[in-house]
Amino acid sequence: MKRAAYFGLGLLAAALGIGVVLTQHASWWQLVVFAIAPDLTLIAGAGSGLARGQLHPRAVPLYNAVHRFWAPAVLAAVSLALMYPAWLAGGLAWIAHIAFDRSLGFGLRTRQGFQRT
């Protein structure tokens, strides 16, 4: 049930982000970058000697920081208040990324770099 709710949130945020870009004639780059960028922390967490699915502990704080909802929510709220539609689309894309990750079972990581259960 929880995964379905996250999936619904992801679809809603993605649709709203695309809608903002189309209706406000905003640039697409924020939408694309913020949809992909949170997973760049996986590159920082790659390394030898790790178990399958484990992220290197040095990357865990950054990974967890960019996979929480508060930062994109603040970005979306500030951009809405300042009327910057492209940044609103970016915040919505970031929210969609996190929500889709959670719907697939990918959540925050433990200090050792494993998925929290």
Summary of the structure (lengths in Angstrom):
residues: 117
radius of gyration: 15.1
end to end distance: 16.0
largest distance: 48.3
contacts: 353
relative contact order: 0.23
helix: 68%
strand: 2%
